Amino acid sequence: MSKRFLGKTAVITGSGRKNGLGEAIAIRLASEGANIVLSDIGSSRDMATPKNMIGEQSEMEQITETLQNLGAKVTSKVCDVRNRDEVFALADHAASSHGSLDIWVNNAGIGYIMKPLLEVTSEDWRAVIDVNLTGAFFGTQAAATQMIQQGKGGRIINIASQAAKSGFHSAQAYTSSKHGLVGLARSAAIELGEHAITVNNVCPNHVTTGLGAWQNEYFAEKQGKTLEQYMKDMASRIPLGRPGLPNDTANAVAFLCSNEAEYITAESMNVSGGEEPH
């Protein structure tokens, strides 16, 4: 594989869970020569960040070892994206540890608070918006600040979702947060274009990561279906005949980080096997 990103440093938030999108993105960028900064919340901090739904420090260490075996230079740093100071400290860590910050992927997200509309509490709403949208805003600010200072341009990518384009049952806060990323990318791209910094979203459909597996079981039960039938029905509505894989998203991120995508900004790229055409 070519080394398109040799000498570049990529920060990926929410990349501390095994078999998650963040890990797949890190592996793909590392395989093309990028230095990697893994980041996740590290440990449960409150009811919104339960232990079984977050990237813990021990998992980040396992992923770090995987990337080092690929020959990548890797560091990791705990960061709660809801905390602006921690996000800016993460950007500083990337630059001080690796010499620059060239790619920032806002991947951290909450997709496990799913309730019917009338059951959503104010705490539920804030938890999802704070991580998925405000966290990406802080990440964009932190990355742009460092990239402008360096004067070499850069890439900022939000991992949005099919939910950035369409609505879904029991996902009011999630859908709103992902729709918000479309506006964030469009607006940030206008201001950052003069600095050769592109800002884009990648919008995958369903991917059966650890979180995705939980979602499958949740929605199968809500629809009164077996898990097998639910997955069969999902595949049947996708023109390419299968749900997304982590590598599908990672491939899109790698393209948007490359020189081939230097004239692409403010876009929200669907990676959905044709399920989401908007």
N, C-alpha and C positions, 0 to 999 in steps of 0.2 A: 504494500500500500504506500502511496506517495506520502511525503512528509510536508503537507501544505502548511502546517501550523508550527513548524520547527521554530523555536525561539519565542513563541507566543505563550501567554499565560491565560488560562480560562478559569473563572470562578463559576461554580455551579451550586446554587443553593438547593436545599432539600435533596442532597445527593448521598445521604448516609444510610439508605435502606437497600439491602440486598435485593436484586432483581427489579429495582425500580427504574423509572425513566431517567433519574439523575445518574444512576450508575451506568446505564447504557450510553448516555451522552458523554460521560467522563471517559469511558473505555474507547468510544469512537474518536474523540478528540485526541486522547493520549496516543492512540494507535497511529495518528498522523503527526505526531511529534510535539503536541502541546504539553506545556507544564500544566498541572492540574491543582486547583485548590478545592478540595471537598469541603462541604459545609452542611451542617444540619443542627437541629436544636439540641441534640446530645442526650437530653434527659427530659422527663416530664416536668413541666413547670406549673401546670394548672389543669383544670378539668377539660379544657379545650385541646390539650396535648397529651392524650393518654399514651402510656408506655407502648402499647401494642400497635400504635399508628404512627410512630415517629422514628426517625433515624437516630439510634443511640450511639454513643461514643464507640462502643465495642464493634458495632457494624461498620462504622466509618474506618476503623482500623483494619478490618478485613478487606474492605474495598481498596484502601490504600495499598495493602500488600498485593492485591491483584494488579493494580496499575503499575506498581514498582516492578512487578514481574514482566511487564510489557516494556520496561526500560524507561518509564516516564519519571520525571521529577515531580513528586507529589507532596503536598502538605495538607493538613486539615485544620479546621478551626470551627469551634462551636459558635453558632449564631442563631439568635431568635430574630427572624426578619421583622417581627412586630416592633422591635426596638431600633430606632434610627441610629443610635450611637454604636450598637453592635454591628449594624450593617456597614457603617462607615469604617469601623475598625477592621472588618473583613476585607474591604477594598485596600486599606492601608497594608494589611498583612500580605496580600497578593503582591503588591508593588515592592514591599521591603524584602520579602522572601525570595521572589523570583525575578525582580528587576523591572517588571512592567505589569500592567493589567490591560489585556487586549480584547478579551471576550468575557462577557458577563451573561450568565443564563439564569433568569428568574424562574426557577423550577419548583421552589417550595410551595406547597399548597395543602389545603384541607378539603378533602373530598369525602369525608366520612361522617359529616353532620347532615343527614338527609331526613327530612320530616315533611309531612303534609303541611300546606300553607298555614293552616290555623293552629298548628302545634309548634311552630317556630317561635322560640323565645328571643328576647332582645339579646341575650347572651350568645345564643346560637348565631344570630345574624352578625354580631360584632366579631365573633371568633373567625368566621369565614372571610369576611371582608378584610379584617385586619391582616390576615396572612396572605390571602390570594391577591388582593389589590393594593392595599397599603404597603405590604411587604415588597411588592414589585416596584411600587413608586419609590420607596427608599432605596432599593437596589439600583434603579435607574439613576437616581440622583448621585449615589455614591460612585457608581461606575463612571458616569459622565464627568464628574468632578475630577477623578483621576485621569481619565483619558484626555480631557481637555488640557490638563496640566502637562501631560506627556507630549501632546501635539502631534500624535501619529495616527489619529483616528481610532476606530474600534467598532466592535459589534455588541449590541445589546439585544438579547432574545428572550421573550416571555414564552413560557410553555402555557398556552391558553387551553383551549379545548373545543371540541365540537359545540360545547355549551356556550362558546363565545358567539355563536351564530344562531342557535336554536334553543328553545326552552325545553325543560324536562320536568316531569312530575317529581315532587319532593325535593327539588333542587333550586329553590328560589334564591337563596343567598349565593350558592355556587354559580348559578347561571348569571346572576347580576355581577358578581366579581369578575367572571371571565369576559362578559360583554364589556366591562370597564377597561379591560386590558386592550381592547381594540381602540378605544378612545385615547388611552395612555400612549400607545405606540404611535398613533397618528399625530398627536400633539407633540410628543417628545421628538419625533423625527423632524418636524419642522424646525425646531430650535437647534437641534444637534447636527443638522445637515452641513452647516458651514464649517463644522469641525471634522467632517468626514467620518462621523459616527452614525451608523445605521441602527434603526430600531424596528424590530419585526416580531410578530407572533407566529408560533407554530400551533396549529389547532388539530390535535389528534382526536379520532373517535375513541371508542372504548378500547383500553389496553388492559389485559389481565395481569397486572402487577399484583403485589400483595394487597394494595388498596383495591385494585380492580376485582380481585377475587371476593373481597368483602362486599363490594357493590353488586356483584353477580348474585350472591346469596341473598342480599337484602331485597333486590328487585324481583328475583324469582319468587321469594316468599310473598311479597306484596301483590304480585300478579297471580298468585295461586298456581304456579308452575313448578315442575321439577327443575333443578339446575340444568339438567341435560336439555330439556325442552326450551328453557330460556335461552341457552347458548345457541341452540339450533335456530330459533327464531331470530336471534340477533344476526347470525351469519346470513340468513336468507334475505335480509333487507340491505345487505352491503353488496354492491355490484361485483366487487372482487372476491366475494364469498368467504371472508374471514374477518374477525376483529383485528385491530392493529397489534403490532408487536413493538416492544421497546426500541428495537433497531430501526423501525420505520421513522419514529420520531427523531432518533439520533442521527439518521441519515439527513433528514431535513435540516436539523440544526447545523450539521457539518457544512452543508451547502451554503446556508445563509452566512456562515462564518468565513467562507472562502472568498478569494479574489473574484471568482466568477459571479458573485452576488453583490459586488461593490456598488451597483446602481439600483439595488432593490432596498427600499426602506418604506416604512409606514404600512407594510402589508401584513395580512393575517392569512398564512398559508394553510389550507386544509390538507391534512394527512389522514384521510378517512376511507380509502378504498372506494371512493365515489359516493359514500353515504351522505356526505354533507357537501352539496354543490354551491352553497351560497358564499 
